[in-house]
């Protein structure tokens, strides 16, 4: 179970890193030109960049606390925060009629819930 949780955290961290980099560093016009970023045309630049920074922090929070053994409880806390973020993403993509992307967000939500459940209980880092 521990290995599965590490793999899940690594995959989710990669997703968060990719999303965070694009939202934080790509120009708004480039984001809005892509199907998944269409919603950014209607959002304030500061809001999009804030989401990007939160995703970058999530990528860090899913891996480094456990890897460095510094506040490893932050891994399931971060995963729980990711669940909330994905609920918002599903609502947003659903609003724009992007059902496929909402389903992708649902998969990320399930992965984050698995990490949170596993690290808070079954395979907690604390003994």
Residue, then its C-alpha position, 0 to 999 in steps of 0.5 A: x500500500x505504501x508503494x501505491x501511495x507514493x506512486x499516486x503522490x508522484x503522479x498527482x505531484x507531476x500533474x500539479x507541477x505541470x498545471x502550476x507552471x502553465x498557469x503561473x508562467x504562460x501568458x493569459x492569451x496562450x492559456x485561453x487558446x487551449x481547450x482546457x484553459x478556455x475558462x481563463x479568458x473569463x478569469x482575472x489574471x491574478x486569480x489564474x496565477x494564484x491557482x498556479x502558485x497553489x498547484x506548485x505548492x501542492x506539487x511540493x506538499x505531496x512529496x517533500x514533507x514525507x521525503x524529508x521527514x519534516x511535517x509529513x502530515x502535510x502530505x494528506x493535508x495537501x491531498x485533501x486541499x487538492x480534493x477541494x481544488x478539483x471540486x472547483x475545477x469540475x464545476x468550472x469545466x462543467x460550466x463551460x460544457x467540458x465534460x471530458x475535462x471534468x471527468x479528468x478532474x474527477x480522476x485527479x480528485x479520486x487519486x487525491x482522496x486515495x492519498x488523503x485516506x491512505x496517509x491519514x489512516x492506513x499508511x500514516x507516516x506517524x507511528 
